[in-house]
Amino acid sequence: LAGGLDEQGAAKVLGVTTQGYGVAVRRALAQLAGNDDQDALATQWRQLRDQVHRRIKSLPPDRQRALAGM
């Protein structure tokens, strides 16, 4: 999320298949939400992504530059 990677990129970084990454994300979200309603999980995923991006944007400029360089 923080790196802005799509599913394929995130899976590659983590060393798992894209399918395995998707399963892991859905399981984690279902556990956090307490259910496995796919619409609710999609909404939760978007909210989590937006929250992470807002927090990154609120970091001091020097920290943002350091993260961008990674």
N, C-alpha and C positions, 0 to 999 in steps of 0.2 A: 504493500500500500504506500508506504513512505517513499519508495523508490519510483513509484509510478509505473511499475512493470505490469504488463498484461499477464494472463495466466501462463502462457508459454514461457515467458521470460522468468517469471517467479519460480516456476517448476524447474527450469534449467539451473537457476542459482541454488535452489535447494537440493538439486540432484535427484529429483523424482519425476515421474511422468506427469504430463498435464492432467491426465485423468486422476491420478493419485492426489495431485495438488487440489483439484476440485472437490474430491471426496473429503479430504482433510478440512478444507475451508467450510464445507457444508456441515460436517460433523461438529466443528468448533462453534459455528454460529448456532446450530440447533441446541448445543449444550448451553450456550449463553442465554438463548431465548427460552429454553425450557420446552421447545416443541420443534417439529420439523416441517412446518407449513412453508412451502417454497416461496410464496409471495412475501411472507414475513421475513424469511431469510434474505431474500434479495433486497428488501427495504433496509434491513439491518446492515447488510454489507455496504450499501451506499452511504448510510449514516456513518458507519465506522470509517470509511474512506474519506468522507467529507471532514470528519472530526480530526483525523490524522493530518490532512492537508491544511486545515485551519491552524493546528498547533505548529506545524512546520513554518507557516507564514508568519506566525507571531514570535518566532525565534529572533534573537539579535542578528543583524546583518552579517557579522563575522561568522556566526555559527551556520547561517544559511549558506554562505559561500563555501565553508568547509564541507558541509554535506553535499553540496552540488558538485564538488570536486571528487567525491568518492566514486 
